[in-house]
Amino acid sequence: MYYPISALLIECLILSFLKFQDSYGYEISQTIKMVSNIKESTLYPILRKLENSGYLTTYTQEYQNRKRKYYSLTESGRKQLEFLQSEWSSYRDIIDGIIEGRIKSE
């Protein structure tokens, strides 16, 4: 993608993805890579920040004789996601309005 994505938007995407299912880092990164050229060295600090903020919890589960760290959305995470989705909707509407010529500065 040509347009850069902020860390806050990546947080919103992660929380959105985890709203529907628990997941592990690699799977989350592959989903985020659909819209951003994110590196794992960028993703994992964001996941840690979300966990430290109380928006995610983690647990380990064995898969093919290896342990995977899974991330799960908390109730606080759901509330943060609602806030970020609301902010995104407002932001998107303004950008669309400018691009479509419906919004002009006075």
NUVO-727717 format. One line per 5 residues: their letters; for each residue x negated, z, y of N, C-alpha, C. Coordinates in Angstrom, 2 decimals, padded with zeros to 5 digits. Example, Ala and Ser with C-alpha at 12.3 -4.5 7.8 and 13.67 -1.06 7.14 Angstrom:
# NUVO-727717
AS) -013.19,007.80,-005.69,-012.30,007.80,-004.50,-013.20,007.80,-003.30 ~ -012.85,007.08,-002.25,-013.67,007.14,-001.06,-012.90,007.87,000.03;
# end
This chain:
# NUVO-727717
MYYPI) -000.84,000.00,-001.18,000.00,000.00,000.00,-000.88,000.00,001.24 ~ -000.41,-000.64,002.24,-001.16,-000.79,003.48,-001.03,000.45,004.37 ~ 000.14,001.07,004.39,000.38,002.20,005.28,-000.18,003.49,004.69 ~ -000.95,004.22,005.50,-001.49,005.49,004.98,-000.37,006.52,004.82 ~ -000.59,007.45,003.91,000.39,008.49,003.64,-000.25,009.84,003.93;
SALLI) 000.47,010.66,004.68,-000.05,011.98,005.04,000.04,012.94,003.85 ~ -000.73,014.01,003.94,-000.70,015.04,002.89,000.70,015.65,002.80 ~ 001.38,015.79,003.92,002.73,016.37,003.91,003.71,015.46,003.16 ~ 003.58,014.16,003.33,004.44,013.24,002.60,004.11,013.28,001.11 ~ 002.84,013.42,000.77,002.46,013.57,-000.64,003.08,014.83,-001.22;
ECLIL) 003.08,015.92,-000.44,003.74,017.15,-000.89,005.21,016.89,-001.18 ~ 005.87,016.18,-000.28,007.28,015.85,-000.46,007.49,015.04,-001.74 ~ 006.63,014.07,-001.97,006.74,013.24,-003.18,006.52,014.06,-004.44 ~ 005.54,014.95,-004.42,005.28,015.81,-005.58,006.49,016.70,-005.87 ~ 006.99,017.37,-004.84,008.14,018.24,-005.02,009.35,017.45,-005.50;
SFLKF) 009.53,016.24,-004.97,010.65,015.39,-005.39,010.53,015.03,-006.86 ~ 009.34,014.66,-007.29,009.11,014.29,-008.68,009.38,015.48,-009.60 ~ 008.93,016.65,-009.19,009.08,017.85,-010.03,010.50,018.41,-009.99 ~ 011.32,017.93,-009.08,012.72,018.36,-009.03,013.44,017.99,-010.33 ~ 013.03,016.89,-010.93,013.73,016.37,-012.10,013.09,016.75,-013.43;
QDSYG) 011.81,017.09,-013.41,011.13,017.45,-014.65,009.80,018.12,-014.35 ~ 009.40,019.05,-015.20,008.06,019.62,-015.11,007.08,018.53,-015.51 ~ 005.87,018.61,-014.98,004.89,017.57,-015.30,003.48,018.12,-015.13 ~ 002.52,017.33,-015.58,001.11,017.69,-015.50,000.42,016.77,-014.49 ~ -000.77,017.17,-014.07,-001.47,016.51,-012.97,-001.62,015.01,-013.10;
YEISQ) -002.05,014.53,-014.26,-002.28,013.09,-014.41,-000.99,012.30,-014.24 ~ 000.09,012.79,-014.83,001.37,012.09,-014.70,001.84,012.08,-013.25 ~ 001.67,013.20,-012.57,002.04,013.27,-011.15,001.21,012.27,-010.35 ~ -000.10,012.23,-010.62,-000.97,011.31,-009.87,-000.58,009.86,-010.09 ~ -000.19,009.50,-011.31,000.20,008.12,-011.59,001.47,007.74,-010.83;
TIKMV) 002.37,008.69,-010.68,003.59,008.43,-009.90,003.27,008.27,-008.43 ~ 002.44,009.16,-007.89,002.08,009.10,-006.47,001.29,007.83,-006.18 ~ 000.50,007.36,-007.13,-000.30,006.15,-006.94,000.56,004.90,-006.76 ~ 001.84,004.98,-007.04,002.73,003.84,-006.81,002.85,003.55,-005.32 ~ 002.61,004.56,-004.48,002.72,004.37,-003.03,001.47,004.75,-002.26;
SNIKE) 000.49,005.32,-002.93,-000.71,005.78,-002.25,-001.91,005.65,-003.18 ~ -003.03,005.33,-002.61,-004.26,005.23,-003.39,-004.91,006.62,-003.45 ~ -004.16,007.60,-003.95,-004.62,008.98,-003.97,-005.64,009.19,-005.10 ~ -006.63,009.98,-004.79,-007.63,010.34,-005.79,-007.28,011.73,-006.33 ~ -007.71,012.00,-007.55,-007.43,013.30,-008.12,-008.07,014.42,-007.30;
STLYP) -009.20,014.12,-006.65,-009.85,015.12,-005.81,-009.00,015.46,-004.58 ~ -008.03,014.63,-004.25,-007.08,014.91,-003.17,-005.84,015.58,-003.73 ~ -005.39,015.12,-004.88,-004.14,015.62,-005.47,-004.21,017.09,-005.86 ~ -005.26,017.48,-006.56,-005.30,018.85,-007.08,-005.35,019.93,-006.00 ~ -006.05,019.72,-004.88,-005.94,020.72,-003.80,-004.52,020.83,-003.23;
ILRKL) -003.80,019.72,-003.20,-002.41,019.76,-002.72,-001.55,020.53,-003.71 ~ -001.75,020.29,-005.01,-001.02,021.04,-006.03,-001.32,022.53,-005.93 ~ -002.60,022.88,-005.71,-002.97,024.30,-005.56,-002.31,024.91,-004.33 ~ -002.30,024.16,-003.23,-001.67,024.64,-002.00,-000.18,024.91,-002.24 ~ 000.49,023.98,-002.93,001.91,024.17,-003.22,002.14,025.38,-004.12;
ENSGY) 001.24,025.58,-005.07,001.34,026.74,-005.95,001.10,028.04,-005.17 ~ 000.06,028.05,-004.34,-000.26,029.24,-003.54,000.84,029.57,-002.54 ~ 001.58,028.55,-002.11,002.69,028.76,-001.17,003.95,029.23,-001.87 ~ 003.93,029.26,-003.20,005.09,029.71,-003.96,006.09,028.61,-004.26 ~ 005.73,027.36,-004.00,006.64,026.25,-004.24,006.57,025.74,-005.67;
LTTYT) 005.47,026.02,-006.36,005.28,025.61,-007.75,004.78,026.79,-008.57 ~ 005.11,026.77,-009.84,004.49,027.66,-010.81,003.84,026.77,-011.87 ~ 002.96,027.37,-012.65,002.28,026.59,-013.68,002.36,027.30,-015.03 ~ 002.21,026.51,-016.06,002.10,027.04,-017.41,001.30,026.03,-018.22 ~ 000.70,026.48,-019.31,-000.06,025.56,-020.16,000.71,025.29,-021.43;
QEYQN) 000.52,024.09,-021.92,001.17,023.67,-023.15,000.20,022.78,-023.91 ~ 000.16,022.95,-025.21,-000.76,022.15,-026.00,-000.17,020.77,-026.27 ~ -001.02,019.76,-026.15,-000.64,018.38,-026.42,-001.83,017.70,-027.09 ~ -001.66,017.23,-028.30,-002.71,016.59,-029.09,-003.99,017.43,-029.10 ~ -003.83,018.69,-029.44,-004.94,019.65,-029.55,-005.67,019.92,-028.24;
RKRKY) -005.06,019.61,-027.13,-005.63,019.91,-025.81,-004.58,020.67,-025.01 ~ -005.05,021.50,-024.12,-004.13,022.24,-023.26,-003.91,021.46,-021.97 ~ -002.65,021.34,-021.60,-002.27,020.70,-020.33,-001.66,021.75,-019.43 ~ -001.98,021.65,-018.16,-001.39,022.54,-017.15,-000.17,021.82,-016.57 ~ 000.97,022.41,-016.76,002.22,021.83,-016.25,002.64,022.54,-014.97;
YSLTE) 003.24,021.77,-014.09,003.74,022.29,-012.81,005.26,022.27,-012.85 ~ 005.84,023.33,-012.29,007.28,023.49,-012.28,007.72,023.92,-010.87 ~ 008.81,023.36,-010.41,009.34,023.66,-009.08,010.04,025.02,-009.08 ~ 009.76,025.84,-008.07,010.42,027.14,-007.92,011.62,026.99,-006.99 ~ 012.38,028.05,-006.86,013.52,028.03,-005.93,013.02,027.82,-004.50;
SGRKQ) 011.91,028.46,-004.14,011.31,028.23,-002.81,010.91,026.77,-002.65 ~ 010.39,026.19,-003.73,010.01,024.78,-003.71,011.21,023.88,-003.48 ~ 012.33,024.24,-004.07,013.57,023.45,-003.87,014.01,023.51,-002.40 ~ 013.90,024.70,-001.81,014.27,024.83,-000.39,013.31,024.04,000.50 ~ 012.01,024.10,000.19,011.03,023.34,000.95,011.29,021.85,000.81;
LEFLQ) 011.65,021.43,-000.39,011.96,020.02,-000.63,013.16,019.58,000.20 ~ 014.20,020.39,000.25,015.36,020.06,001.08,014.95,019.88,002.54 ~ 014.11,020.79,003.04,013.63,020.69,004.42,012.83,019.40,004.62 ~ 011.88,019.13,003.72,011.04,017.93,003.86,011.86,016.65,003.74 ~ 012.87,016.64,002.87,013.73,015.46,002.74,014.53,015.23,004.01;
SEWSS) 014.99,016.29,004.63,015.72,016.18,005.89,014.82,015.62,006.99 ~ 013.61,016.17,007.06,012.65,015.68,008.06,012.32,014.21,007.81 ~ 012.13,013.83,006.53,011.83,012.45,006.18,012.97,011.52,006.58 ~ 014.20,011.93,006.35,015.36,011.10,006.71,015.40,010.83,008.21 ~ 015.16,011.86,009.00,015.14,011.69,010.46,014.02,010.76,010.88;
YRDII) 012.84,010.97,010.33,011.67,010.15,010.65,011.91,008.68,010.28 ~ 012.43,008.47,009.06,012.70,007.12,008.58,013.75,006.43,009.46 ~ 014.79,007.17,009.85,015.85,006.59,010.68,015.30,006.14,012.03 ~ 014.42,006.93,012.62,013.83,006.57,013.92,012.94,005.33,013.76 ~ 012.11,005.31,012.73,011.24,004.15,012.52,012.07,002.89,012.27;
DGIIE) 013.08,003.01,011.40,013.95,001.86,011.15,014.63,001.41,012.44 ~ 015.05,002.36,013.27,015.70,002.01,014.53,014.77,001.25,015.46 ~ 013.51,001.65,015.52,012.53,000.95,016.36,012.28,-000.45,015.80 ~ 012.04,-000.54,014.49,011.76,-001.83,013.86,012.94,-002.79,014.00 ~ 014.15,-002.28,013.87,015.35,-003.11,013.94,015.85,-003.32,015.36;
GRIKS) 015.18,-002.72,016.35,015.55,-002.91,017.75,016.74,-002.09,018.21 ~ 017.15,-001.10,017.42,018.29,-000.25,017.82,017.85,000.89,018.72 ~ 016.56,001.24,018.69,016.06,002.35,019.50,014.96,001.82,020.42 ~ 015.12,002.10,021.70,014.13,001.71,022.70,013.94,002.88,023.65 ~ 012.71,003.04,024.12,012.47,004.10,025.10,013.11,003.70,026.43;
E) 013.46,004.69,027.19,014.12,004.39,028.48,013.20,004.64,029.63;
# end
